[in-house]
Amino acid sequence: MSRSEDTAAEAQEAARAALAAGQFPRALERLRPHLSADSPAALRYLAALAHARMGALAAARRWLAGVAEACSDPRLRCDALALSGRIAKDAFARLPEGERKMRAADEAIAAYLDAWKAFSDPYPGVNAATLMALAGRREDSRALARQVLDGLLRRQEAADAWLQASRGELHLLLGEHDAAARAYGEAAALKAGQLGDLASMRRQLRLLSTTEPMALSLLDLLSVPRIAVFSGHMVDAADRPTPRFPAALCPAVEQAIDAEIDRAGIGIGYVSAACGGDLLFIEALQRRGAEVHVVLPFASEDFCRLSVDHAGAGWRDRFEAALAAANSVRHAVDERYLGDVSLFDHAGKLMMGAAWLHAAQLQTDCLMLALLDEDSEPRPGGTRSLLEHWRLLGRNSRVINLSALREAAGRLDSQRGGGAPAEPARPSAHRREVVTMLFADMVGYSRLAEEDTPAYLQHFLGRISGLLGSGGTPPRFANTWGDGLFLVFDQVDAAAECALRIRDAVSATDWSKHGLPAETALRIGMHSGPVFRARDPLLGRENFFGSHVTRAARIEPITPPGEILISEESACLLAAEPAESLAADYVGPTPLAKRYRPATLYRLRRRHETG
């Protein structure tokens, strides 16, 4: 049976399983054949929930409209009311100060209050009380907090971390700080090591801190480790004319790294795995049982030949042991090096962005720790270049001065690292370059009649062409076929801005006035990666080729209409740029079109966008 032939009950079951697995686009894909304004309330609720978890608040509102009123199931009605509150609460959190923000607060309070009054569920009650405080309704907040807390204290249940956190939040709203600390302390003990749940509690405390200053003092009870990006020089090759990091200096460097980890409270590290500083940092974290996330620029065997083996016997074994014990290992590209030096810089930016996104998810701090020789020259992906980029973003950093360690150890010219020099880069006729690619298509194009084609060409493609030619950074390359659109940009933020402008223009247009279906919409997929640029013998002009073009093309077909889904690589590169007006909401691992291997996706939006 094909998915389009699933019964509504089968689609509902499949969508619930996909939501539980964090596969939100997949949930929508299974639901879509059964969704309409007249669909059963349970299906519309699941569609709303999937959109809400992706951050698509306007779509979530549309599907949730009327669900609570249509529910005969009390549990579903409570969930629908609470979800309505959550959607408005998310909008409140995104919006800048002003009238719209207060309207969102009032909407969230009303929905949460309805759920609490109808079903005595403490969680909507806590949320309503918190939002009242944030909206400046302190007396109302305290009165409600007392009612909800009294109900919680009467409950005889097994130890539950979320109930304890709710009690802590209510005590905080009531100004009972000692009781709040005890409750949060119990919640933290029950959730020890469960960083995602602790992060949710920390996020709520940070939200509350705008009206309850004591909330920040409770963050220490819900401690999560600090995240560090590490970059450092490699151990010297045997043929290095002037020592920079001789092998004999490793004990001093290891000691300095240990001290910085302890001083900064680093418990999660993002790092490559070259001989020298990288592997010493990994080993220091792994001795402590901390998290290690390794990012390699290309295939491991090529990486070892270039960045590990030249240091001599033992370093390859250390590399393999470090990766075997790492929490994750990712490659900027799965393919070989092929002499493309730009891949080192690409991997460094991915590493930075991944660390920054992880820190935001865990509500913790992120810094860069660099092992740096003060006389080193900037080079693509090198420690100095990455450190300078990190500092341009205004982010915290710490530096271990390799020059000072070398001077303290005295002259070590005769104690250089052994081993064969790195294998020279193999020349390539073509060099890969990192670009960001957009694939888009018009939803419903296949249903257009032949006589609709002129309207499509003139108005739909004409509108997009006008947008590309006015304002913003134009694409480096543009191509169309049928309803397909392929754009290539040098910079990820320029691509993201273009995608949002196109999406907004298509969504805001009444296409029925131009001879096209009123529901005409666009879906956009975006991915960043290294590609080959060459003259296309068929087109007679420049074009782009490689596996990352294919990956970008596989994201667009599974994107919900009116949305922009981007790869984790694009999300990481955005986080490594000063693109403060843009945001990417985590969607999760998602199967791509045509049975392409799953990819971790994010939903692109503007930071203050509530749609």
Helices and strands as residue ranges (DSSP letters): G 3-5, H 8-20, H 24-31, G 32-34, H 41-54, H 57-64, H 67-70, H 74-94, H 99-119, H 122-134, H 138-153, H 161-173, H 177-190, H 195-208, G 213-222, E 226-232, G 247-249, H 250-264, E 266-271, H 277-287, E 291-296, H 300-307, G 309-311, H 315-325, E 328-331, H 342-362, E 366-372, H 383-392, E 397-401, H 402-408, E 432-443, G 445-447, G 450-452, H 453-455, I 456-461, H 462-468, E 477-481, E 484-489, H 492-508, G 511-514, E 521-536, E 541-545, H 547-555, G 556-558, E 564-567, H 568-575, E 582-590, G 593-595, E 599-606
